Amino acid sequence: MADPVRTPFYHDGMRELQDRFDGRRVADGLEKHRLHFEFWEQDRKLIEEARFFFIATSYQDNVDCSMRSGDPGFVKITGPDTLEFPEYDGNNMYRTLGNIHRNPNIGLLFVRLDGKTFRTRVRGKATIHDSAEALAGHHGAKVVVRVTCEIFPNCPRYVPDLMGASADVPANLFVPRPGYEPPAPEWKSRDYLKDVLSKYDPHRKRE
């Protein structure tokens, strides 16, 4: 099977700055030796143990950067170049999903803030799934986002060490788990929101 047509890793603006600062040779070397289209073992370990990651999306002039979090394993690697993650109950703005709905091109950043572990950056194409089969793989998911990935690891040179006693950090109270009902976040009780929550909101007052 022929390789899929891929967008060039560097666009003209990147190339102009590489040439201005004499960085093209380094950039080409990094693309040749570090860009990959199947997860390396270090990628798998970081992603499968992640409690959070950052996601960037855009549509026309609407650019958004957000964070997704869950228990380790909430991001699942489902193929050599494919991962998926759940969208849990949120604030109903749908900024991330709305952008993906119009533009599948996204960026993901997986980073462990220990000052030593490589970061994994992903340039991906995302799709939104709400079939019973997709939802069954992610407890508490409203929908599932599936991403076909191009992967590029970065050195941790500028990553701060914020881990401390991270192994002792308690689990997030708001993450859905089997047999556990997360509490409502404070913001849902605010006067200007409590009476207008979505009819699908799990914390909406029932008549």
Salt bridges, closest charged atoms under 4 A:
ASP19 OD1 - ARG24 NE 2.75
ASP22 OD1 - ARG25 NH1 2.97
ASP28 OD1 - ARG15 NH1 2.80
ASP43 OD2 - HIS36 NE2 2.73
GLU49 OE2 - LYS45 NZ 2.77
GLU49 OE1 - ARG112 NH2 2.78
ASP64 OD1 - ARG95 NE 2.93
ASP71 OD2 - ARG177 NE 2.50
GLU84 OE2 - HIS138 NE2 2.87
GLU84 OE1 - ARG146 NE 2.91
GLU87 OE2 - ARG68 NE 2.66
ASP89 OD2 - LYS188 NZ 2.43
ASP89 OD2 - HIS203 ND1 3.82
GLU150 OE2 - ARG6 NH1 3.86
GLU150 OE1 - ARG123 NH2 2.69
GLU186 OE1 - ARG190 NH2 2.89
ASP191 OD1 - LYS194 NZ 3.51
ASP201 OD1 - LYS188 NZ 2.94
ASP201 OD1 - HIS203 ND1 3.70
